Amino acid sequence: MKRTALVSSSLNSVGYEGTTLEIEFHNGSRYRYYHVPPHVYQGLLNAESYGHFFNEYIVNAYRSRRMGTG
């Protein structure tokens, strides 16, 4: 999955393929969020605050799975 680095206090990078969003945090943990529409991914990339957008529109809205670290 192609990743995009972010300048954020909590999110390190994101990847998106199909409707799966993968987020890597600065602590090294990675989570996949499933059935995320493209407009939500674009909203994240265009957000003024990635962390705020993630907390407001993604974390509790989509099924997720921890993928481990690194």
N, C-alpha and C positions, 0 to 999 in steps of 0.2 A: 504494500500500500504506500503510495507516494505521500510524503509528509511535508507539512509546511511549518516552519519554525515561527513561534510567536514571541513577541516581547510582552511578557506578562509576569506578574508577581506570583502566579500560581500555575498557569498552564505553560508547558514547554513547547509542545508541538501538537498538530492535529493532522489526521489523515482521513480521507473520505473515499469510499469506493462503493458503488451501487447505492444502497441506502444505509450503509454502515459507517458510523463516525467513530474514529479512534482518537482518544485524547491521552497524551502523556503529560503527567504533572512533573513539577520540578523535583519532587521526591523520588522520581523514577517509576512510579506506578503508572500502569496503562489500563484504560478501560475502553471497552467497545460499547457503543450505543446503537441499537438496532431500529430499523424502520424510520430513520431520520430523513425527512424530506430535504431535497436540495436547497430550498429557500431558507431552511433553518441553518444549514451549513454555511450558506452565503451570508446570512445574518451574523453568524459567529465571526466570520472573517472580516466583516465590515463593522463590527461593534467597536465602540469607543473604549469599552472595558470588556475584554474577553471573559474574565472571571465573573463579572456581573451577568453577562449574557448567558454564560454556562449555568450559573446558579438559578437564573430566572426562567430560562426556556428549555434547558436540556436535562439537568440532573434528575429531576423527578418526573419528567414527561415521557421518557423512553426506557424500555427494558435495557439493562446493561449487564456486562460481565467483566470481572477483573481479569486482565490478561497477564498479570505479573509485573515484572520490572524490566527496564532497559529496552 
